[in-house]
Amino acid sequence: MGRSCRVSRLCVLCVVVALVSVATIVTLWTIALTADDGDDDITAPWDSYRLPAALVPELYNVTLWPRLSPAPDTGLYLFTGRSVVQFECVHETDLILIHSNKLNYSKLDDTQTHMARLTAAGGAAAPAIRSSWLQPETQYLVVQLSGPLSRGQKYQLYTEFTGELADDLAGFYRSEYDEDGVRKIVATSQMHPTHARKTFPCFDEPAMKAVFYITVLHPPGTLALSNGMDQDVVNTTADGVAVTQTEFEPTRKMSTYLLAIVVCDFAHLSAAGDTLIRVWARRSVVQQGGYALNVTGPILDFFQRYYNTSYPLSKSDQIALPDFYFGAMENWGLVTYRETNLLYDAATSSNRSKETTATIIAHELAHMWFGNLVTLRWWNEVWLNEGFASYVSYLGADYAEPAWNVKDLIVLDDIHRVFAVDALTSSHPLSSKEDAVVLPDQISEQFDVISYSKGAAVLRMLSDFLSEPVFLQGLRTYLHHFAYSNTVGDDLWKHLQMAVEDNNVSLPRPVDDIMNPWVLQMGFPVVTIDTTTGKVSQKHFLLEPDSNVTASLYNYEWPVPVRWMKTGEVQRDVWWLMEQEAVNQDMRGGASWILANVNVTGYYRVNYDLGNWERLLAQLGAAHQDIPVINRAQLVDDAFNLARAQLVSTTLALRMTSYLSEETEYLPWQSALDNLDYYYLMLDRTEVYQPLQDYVKTQVTPLFLYFKNMTSDWSRVPDRHTDQYNQVNALRTACRTGVPECQTLTSTWFRQWMDLPQHNTIHPNLRSAVYCSAVAAGDEAEWNFGWSQVHNASVVSEASKLMSALSCTENTQLLKRYLLYTLDPTMIRKQDATSVITSVARNRLGQALAWDFVQEHWEYLFTEYGVGSFSFASLITGVTERFSTAADLQQLLDFVQRHGAEEFGSAALAVDQAVERTRTNIRWLQQNQREVLDWFSSHAGPR
């Protein structure tokens, strides 16, 4: 009898469960179907990657407890947390979608079935939770309610959760380092762009701003940092474990991606003032934060005046992390950095490291207003945040270090750099349609050279033709109007237009009509000036001129502001090219030379009739100083790239380098070396290699001797910042091309260091060049010494120089060994693996090794390293940049076919660009190899 009864109850229970399941499924699909607005889309709300607009968060109260030792049962590092998010219902709904990724939730109700608890503010009733589940594909916690939320009512959603404190450099993650023989653990964070959801459930979109109340439990003896100041620190217990509990002041209203949390035992340097400034780092290296501390105050002061808005927080923390993928992250009040970008040691760091620290600090602090205070509504316009910060970082650094003349370097470091990508048909506009950027990988893909460098270039151009006072007036009203809220790009154009009208600035069109063609279509023009007739025309510049491009609403025409000069005299007014072709009679040259885009304030290349090119070449040969130094760099870069696009002859481009034996300035030399680097990539495995080497050796030898004399036989440092850079160029290029005196010098210096490892007398500015030259000239002994010094280096920038130099060896067995090290994070940190592999690929003996390595280990790298810690875009670019044969192209296409788009993630665009670049390289080599060989052979000096 008893047995029969048990069976009957089980049957009844099964029927009930089945009926409930069917009812749930019907309900869920009813929601999906009734959401149809007349088209055929029956996608359920939780299958959409964008949040619905029904709920708006107001505040979060989050407590996190990271465990800094592994769980005994699993060996995993974990964190636990609990969160309350208060939100307002603005549209009636019976569904809560909140982002969540890789979190496990405790069941909270009496039946132990639901992952959340819902209450209403003010004692009102909240609908019961019908069901809750995780939707991993779209990264949601889904909470289905038994009835609708009321419009205008505020609710609180409570959750308890567990996540892994992994070493994947994304979300709330783990960093490790050794100090005094002890292995130490840091819990730190990288929420940007879509990783806050990996830390706690949240409305993880930039427009969903809220206030954050953060509490952190951490081991006694450690400290916790977050965006706000700590306001209550107590020792207590949790689950029977002694902990320190740190509560932080509430943040300002901000986006989830700006949240930062760190648990560590770091030390800090501080400077008091209107704003507390602190620099945090490992105790053994914290004194290297002194330079960062010294420049942060002046840069903050500069931006407060620049924006005409006070820094809105009580403190500005900056922290150097042992493991951090990006260069830095602008978390509001707690900016995180790679150690090499924040720490500077005068005894071992180069002037380039010093400049990097200043400009990156300026970039991140610029975001405190433009990006943090005022935030773009969605990631499709990320260029405005990053491009603006990139542009004004030069202004901030220039204020902190006025003797450097750093503002001119934007031409090399951003404009010339991005021209190379934006001249491909696989480039993309600065702004995309909002619905074209929805997946996390698509969002990550937006953070590329186009957004940063082209964004900086077009904003610099805009500031120039408006004038800086007018630009600043519009910028300031924009920031004041939209403080603590979100905007779209058009909002900035409107405020700039108001400033234009207030100041009676004469423009050919309104600001938005001028800027939209630069922002909403890819690419840039080449402006061609015929100085015999005064005809000026524009055309979309493409390295592969016969390529098919996607249609553009603006037909690849741009309103072009032309600043120009005639035989050394700069014309006062900007001349506008507003159509495909126009005539400017003043640009008829006669016997005078014409030069357009003075100081490269415009984002375009310039071509001329052959007669004007000849006059410019003659001027360079006779008195090159009469042409502004930035434009000497521009002439070289334009000529080489116009030749690649078949708009001028390759011989004309090469002739642009003939005057370099008389040039001593950094900008033109660096421009020439950058362009000759393409020739090395294409030709260093062909018969052209030796004549190329001989020619460059002839041109650089006078520069090498110039700096030898300037520095009293390498015993002192040049005074000017850019001379220090060009001294490195002289040494590196002279050694690479076989100048005997240079090779003897670097090998001797390195051998002296090997003999006395504790006494390195090589000047920090020269170490990168010396290390590479000596490792290339040496063998296993030099390589092993360099590797040992990587681990002995107390300054991370020194370790970085050594790691780069190790890829210079000509011993292929050592290169293979080095590549294998990247698979072991105990040998090479995950954050450094990409740069090691691409550095090996830069070695002409290592390129094939690196490509084979990437193909063989792609799945491992992609799955084990993850998108948070590995730049697959830069990896693809680095290992394929030498590709120039049909066999190379076929290997690349086979690789793409084997893996498919889903296995490239945020590198998908880089893959397309690599294929296009390879095809362009093949054509260039076929068309130019013979001409280049003949030219170098006839102009090379004695060997």
NUZAGU-487928 format. One record per residue (C-alpha): x, y, z. Coordinates in steps of 0.001 Angstrom, whole numbers, plus 500000, padded with zeros to 6 digits. Layout:
<sites>
XYZ/...
</sites>
This chain:
<sites>
500000500000500000/502730502380500968/504620501745497725/501532502413495604/500943505688497450/504477506871496818/504149506165493097/500863508077492914/502373511125494601/505346511023492230/502994510876489254/501027513848490527/504241515794491097/505441515051487550/502158516260486092/502319519478488110/505926520139487074/505048519477483454/502091521866483573/504198524587485225/506934524125482618/504474524385479757/502887527465481297/506304529083481714/507316528370478137/504009529689476826/504340532814478931/507880533458477775/507106533034474126/503952535119474514/506187537932475669/508448537436472653/505560537280470211/503577540173471621/506700542310471512/506549542050467699/505924545507466251/504631544311462926/507755542917461339/508865539292461425/511188539705464423/510073537353467202/513346537535469140/512833537176472869/514004540225474849/516774538234476545/518176537285473134/518852540935472302/522272542291473272/520879545743474129/518983546453477306/515337547504477000/514553551058478095/512008550128480765/514296550283483811/516764553008484821/519276552352487633/519823554970490338/522240553394492774/524102550204493586/525121548976497013/527763546319496390/529864544321498842/532715542219497468/534974539773499266/537932538565497169/539781535509498513/543510536015498060/544268532327498537/542875529429496529/539870527434497681/541148524160499190/538584522022497369/538992523433493835/542290525306493857/540474528301492360/540693531878493546/537160533125494163/535260536194495242/531816536423496758/529493539362496745/526079540732497424/524422543575495595/521377545762495780/520541547784492710/517818550393492998/516106551252489749/513068553142488556/510487551650486244/509877554153483438/507840551815481210/505565549128482612/507133545676482277/507050542265483940/510623541426482980/513950542431484545/517020542017482378/520317542807484090/523792541981482781/525671539097484348/528614537086483052/530385534125484664/528696534638488037/526979531917490076/523991532974492196/522683531785495524/518999530804495645/517336533292497968/513647532450498407/512092529838500642/511777527353497804/515437527838496887/514552528401493235/515104532079492496/518388533905492020/517205537303493245/514873539043495667/512734542019494612/511334544699496902/509674548039496270/510713551344497784/508474553198500222/506697550112501494/504883549448498211/504227545915497059/506510544328494476/505372541607492094/506529538104492930/509314536485490952/507888533799488679/511207532478487401/514838533480487036/517635532133484905/520956533006483279/521223533703479564/524961533156478876/524950534113475187/523665537639475793/525104537783479330/521915538419481295/520370537437484555/516693537189483573/514003537736486214/510435537012485065/507757538517487293/504216537404488032/502902540909487360/504062544231485950/506298546767487639/504570550119488105/505700553101486122/507378555709488350/507931553234491193/511429552464492482/512499548901493241/515492547101494708/516880543859493313/519038541909495771/521454539142494748/524220537047496285/526839535622493966/530225533968493517/532757534535490755/536252533391489926/539096535788490666/540843534568487531/544060535848485967/542310536832482722/542788540608483200/539043541289482825/536356542217485355/537461541556488934/540678539611488420/543886538404490040/547407539734489579/550461538061491100/554021539141491795/557039538169493916/558450540528496519/561258539629498905/560808535983497981/557096535994498821/554367535399496264/551732538104496615/548217538383495222/546409541521494125/542683541639493431/542087544346490859/539643545269488134/539147546188484501/535456546884483957/535840548598480602/534127548128478262/531749545269479200/533327543523482194/531515545104485158/528903542382484595/531626539843485397/531950541404488864/528330541987489927/524932542076488176/524454545512486649/522896547506483843/526205547468481970/525709550128479309/527385553566479356/524076555484479375/522897553602482477/524663555896484937/524204555446488676/525788556118492076/527865553278493557/528177552472497270/531077550046497500/532181547924500465/535140545552500274/536120542768502689/539812541935502560/542531540210504595/543907542153507547/547177543798506562/545947544602503078/544194547756501950/541300548375499600/540978551176497063/538050552285494961/536791555349493123/535896557254496292/537789557840499523/537486555192502194/535185556522504894/534984553626507341/537618550932507899/536978548343510620/538346544943511556/535603542346511870/534764538748511022/532828537226508160/531833533557508153/534199533101511091/537156534620509195/538985537750510358/538670540474507718/539038544195507307/535903545903506029/536393549098504029/533422551250503058/533899553978500468/532159557268499983/529517557072497255/530734557780493759/529444560520491544/526795559441489058/528764557455486503/528816554528484088/529535550983485242/532697550734483119/534385553414485274/534165551463488527/537496550328490018/538303548096492988/541772547033494159/542910544969497150/546670544956497741/549411545778500223/550957548518498074/552541551707499347/551913555206498016/553357558663497481/551057561619498011/550750565337497440/548210567439499278/546354570366497768/542846571150496635/542770567550495438/544575564710497209/546906563078494680/548326559624495367/550460557237493333/550292553576494405/552691550776493507/554430547718494843/556451548687497918/559777547870496258/559143550257493338/556851552929494741/559610555563494723/559576555280490931/556162556954491107/557750560292491983/557731561672488449/554073560701487965/553200562419491230/555051565568490166/553311565912486801/549808564900487873/549161568136489764/550165570464486908/548229568376484373/545112568393486556/545461572159486936/545846572548483181/542675570615482432/540660572443485070/541537575682483286/541183574147479825/537668572848480533/536824575755482870/535429573125485243/536849572038488579/537953568444489045/534784566989490571/536293564437492989/538053564666496344/541059562610495297/542988561413492265/544546557990492788/546785556353490229/548001552802490645/550648550743488819/549604547103488434/551912544147487723/549322542614485355/547233544973483275/546484544512479618/545720548049478461/548148550931478769/545893552565481346/542226552955482260/540477556175483256/538424554849486205/537026557958487864/539200558686490894/541318555519490634/543195555338487331/544891551994486681/548133551641484688/550598549129483477/553655549550485649/555821550558482713/553486553463481906/553311555023485378/556711554327486916/559860556184485922/563377555820487306/565850558502486253/568780556117486562/567396553433484258/564403554825482326/564752556590478978/563397559978477999/560849558093475866/559606556318478986/559347559695480690/557338561136477802/555118558053477758/554338558527481442/553490562209480983/551299561737477904/549433558700479231/548701560474482510/547451563447480476/545300561135478332/543683559499481342/543153562731483257/541579564321480176/538911561619480462/537956562769483959/535837565394482219/535475564243478617/534267560674479006/533586560430482735/531719563631483578/530113563658480141/529821560234478546/528867559131475058/525531557340474965/526826554254473156/530047552646471971/529481553466468288/530931556922468986/533838555879471179/536159557853468883/534946561102470422/536080559999473891/539355558432472849/540194560791470002/539629563807472203/541751562416475055/544497561503472580/544519565025471127/544530566957474388/547038564581475996/549663566392473917/548424569715475292/548510568491478889/551968566967478519/553194570117476792/552032572171479766/553835569865482203/557014569658480074/557124572795477882/560739572269476791/559884569042474985/557785570593472193/555729567437472419/552731568834470511/554546568351467180/554912564615467800/551216564016467115/552086564116463411/554343561057463646/552712559188466474/549082559563465440/548492561128462019/551079559253459964/550321556107461932/546604556141461206/547003557184457565/548403553688456912/545192552007458123/542703554579456865/544036554189453321/542683550622453202/539242549702451921/538824547667455118/539018550824457203/535849552137458825/534245555476459685/534857557100463037/531160556752463899/529049553719463114/525326553217463322/524304552347466850/522773549018465868/526004547965464108/527899547812467417/526114545512469856/528198542402470574/530980542616473190/533562541794470492/532146544526468248/532429546968471122/536049546001471803/536803546340468092/535956550061468261/539048550752470362/541484550839467468/543874553258465808/541006554859463880/539174555868467060/542273557065468897/544532558546466232/542151559601463465/539873560955466162/542754563036467523/543706564220464032/540255565449462985/539670567181466331/543061568912466006/542019570019462513/538681571273463870/540392573242466633/542756574754464096/540180576070461630/537825577272464370/540720578725466414/541449577354469859/539440580031471778/536277579265469779/536855575517470068/537274575863473831/534159577993474246/532007575352472558/533684572543474472/533119574251477817/529414574910477279/529039571289476110/530624569974479322/528593572266481558/525327571457479821/525736567656479846/527571567111483153/526752563703484703/524736562678481662/525198561192478206/525459562638474728/525741561830471039/528333563359468737/525902565865467263/525596567513470682/529222568658470508/528769570011466984/525763572054468198/527729573663470997/530660574413468709/528239575981466222/526900578197469004/530479579341469711/531047579988465993/527980582187465853/528846583993469098/532253584929467686/531173585653464103/533566583068462716/533288582715458958/532912579103457841/531760577795454470/529175575541456149/527840574851459671/530129572805461899/528107569594461601/528054569804457790/531826570229457766/532532567450460248/530053564764459183/531977563772456026/535109563327458167/533255561309460798/530625559320458905/532707558024456006/536000556193456164/539227557368454647/540647560762453781/541462562724450617/544619563375448702/544557567020447635/546320567564444307/547595571029443412/548616571850439852/550813574907440295/550839575595436548/547087576294436449/546039576759440092/543654573814439823/543084572057443151/541266568716443353/540564566002445865/540209562246445632/539742559424448129/543278558214448892/543679554439448695/546878552425448717/545131550102446272/543569552718443961/541509550260441919/539799548783444964/536053548731445334/534832550672448351/531487550664450070/529173553457448996/529270556664450983/526517559202451489/529168561865450885/530694560206447782/534131560300449393/534389564060449207/535336566249452151/535302569950453051/539075570450453154/540705573349455066/543961574176453294/546715576090455038/549504576752452571/552703578626451930/554491580012448896/558313579985448875/558494580171452650/555680582671453230/552632581282455043/549323582561453663/547197584118456389/543749582634455759/542537579069455432/541416578301451888/538550575808451656/538255573132448996/534522572415449145/534056570269446063/535918567746443994/537731570407441998/538287574177442214/540750576817441083/542898579011443299/544841581439441101/547128582315444009/548450578748443943/549948579183440526/553596578812441395/555677579946438451/559248579733439701/558110579557443341/557396576393445233/554002575800446838/553540573744450011/550089572879451372/548884571558454731/551327573669456715/552268571908459963/549913569075458929/546931570630460688/544646568984458103/543872565287457866/544844564711454233/547793564055451955/549032566475449291/550235565806445760/551634568320443264/552466568596439614/555936567258438822/557373570762438418/556469571694441993/557851568421443307/561142569233441585/561208572710443133/560564571223446582/563339568679446050/565681571464445014/564767573448448130/565446570450450354/568838569999448735/569799573683448907/568336574931452211/565985572437453795/565507574647456885/563330577000454807/560621574328454862/559055573858458327/560392570788460074/556932569172460360/556436569622456642/559801568067455839/558489564984457623/555209565352455727/556883565601452309/558747562354452902/555670560511454183/553373561829451467/555822561030448670/556357557418449771/552662556761450188/551678558514446968/554184556259445248/552629553176446826/549273554375445461/550853554874442001/550243558636442057/553941559528441805/556933557449440826/558806555328443335/561982557065442201/560570560445443237/559796559075446712/563308557678447093/564812560975445973/563071562595448960/565583560807451180/568630562116449307/568892565259451408/568894563302454699/572686563267454838/572318566987455695/569299566587458011/569701566414461778/566123566912462996/564137564041464487/560776564448462727/562026564118459115/564438561338460016/561794559350461853/559374559832458971/561986558529456539/562874555552458717/559208554666459148/558765554606455382/562011552810454654/560886550233457179/558225549197454663/561015548601452137/562840546449454655/559689544442455353/559106543855451651/562692543434450495/564919542132453282/564554538587451969/565398539585448370/568405540723446362/567469544333447131/568385543958450795/572129544662450535/571896547712448214/569169549056450543/571440548554453534/574354550233451753/572271553275450799/570834553797454285/574309553344455747/575586556154453520/572786558478454589/572957557767458319/576724557885458783/576826561724458876/574047561676461483/575957559123463553/579057561326463467/576968564430464206/575758562946467466/579152561507468282/580545565041468147/577539566655469877/577813564246472803/581616564375473073/582048560799471900/578779559556473497/579705560854476956/576827563319477418/573131563605476597/571790566061473985/569857568936475516/566783568877473288/564159566202473782/563876565382470070/567678565355469688/567755562635472309/565299560688470163/567304561228467009/570507560172468725/568832556800469267/567827556718465581/571410557429464558/572822554675466758/570199552052465926/570288552659462169/574066552890461962/574455549585463791/571722547887461791/573270548912458478/576756547821459478/578657550994460381/581716549306461977/582314551978464604/578733551654465813/578781547871466040/582062547913467931/580723550556470298/577512548703471214/579173545304471536/581843546780473814/579281548481476038/577219545303476337/580290543150477060/581346545552479806/577907545128481346/578133541339481099/581467541494482926/579977543691485690/576236542896485803/575636545199488776/577134548179486971/575358549055483732/576979552204482299/574881552296479107/572768555452479131/569051554659479550/568131556516476331/570434554262474317/569766550921475939/567066549681473560/569320550277470555/572452548948472239/570784545817473597/569281544924470219/572529545532468347/574598543501470811/572159540592470962/572011540521467140/575807540527466870/576223537994469666/574906534493470281/573622532366473127/575816533944475818/574484537430475109/570930536139474845/571063534197478107/572561537203479881/569759539400478570/567138536906479701/568651536745483185/568569540528483397/564863540578482499/564186538825485785/566714540853487741/565388544216486543/563854546296489308/562393548767486817/559708547446484507/560719549701481586/564200548148481749/562707544663481588/560598545780478625/563689546983476711/565441543698477337/562441541640476273/562291543538472998/566045543136472445/565937539375472894/563928539137469675/566852540702467771/568989537544467902/569914535885464621/569929532460466282/566663530853465170/566782528241467947/566756531032470497/563831532664468714/561886529394468867/562662529076472561/561497532638473140/558205532012471379/557533528957473534/558066531058476651/554923533018475752/552836529921476469/553995529921480085/552798532908482176/555488532157484766/558094532955482091/556354535817480276/553326537582481710/550167537268479672/550076541026479121/553498540841477416/552954537786475210/551625539715472205/554566542094472111/557077539245472346/555521537330469449/555242540421467244/558807541452468126/560049538075466932/558021538554463750/559818541878463156/563101539981462930/563575538934459299/564741535529460542/561835535244462951/558834536197460844/558158532699459499/558784531217462952/556282533582464567/553636532918461901/554023529154462226/553862529487466009/550643531501465919/549003529036463545/550025526059465650/548938527550468971/546004529758467967/543341527768469783/545421527653472951/546141531381472894/542530532250472158/540995530019474810/543595530204477577/544523533853477369/541120535309476618/540189538623475095/540981540530478277/544673539686478269/545679539250474678/545538541647471766/544648539393468889/544275542377466570/547863543544467110/549021539923466962/547479539372463531/548852542687462276/552323541958463623/552821538468462273/551457539271458794/553008542678458052/555794541096455948/553369539085453817/554059539909450181/553817536734448086/551016534624446674/552081531839449038/551792534193452016/548307535226450932/547163531635450480/548438530684453943/546562533620455436/543331532757453596/543647529115454680/544140530239458275/541036532423458078/538984529602456585/540108527135459243/539031529308462137/536139531449460953/534958534776462286/533870533416465663/537448532427466501/538884535875465801/536662537890468126/537788541508468252/540556540704465730/538080540135462866/538693543573461378/542467543154461726/542213539894459762/540393541662456917/543011544399456926/545822541827456877/544352540185453785/544000543535452054/547508544630453033/548958541384451733/547307541855448348/548576545437448241/552083544271449128/552061541645446386/551137544223443783/553685546731445070/556496544184444983/555638543052441467/555560546620440183/558485548130442068/561146545569442966/563237546102439815/563020549903439929/563938549933443616/566889547594443069/568248549773440265/567858552960442280/569501551695445454/572277550021443480/573117553283441719/572931555409444875/574519553110447444/577857554206448792/580918551979449209/580437548960451455/
</sites>
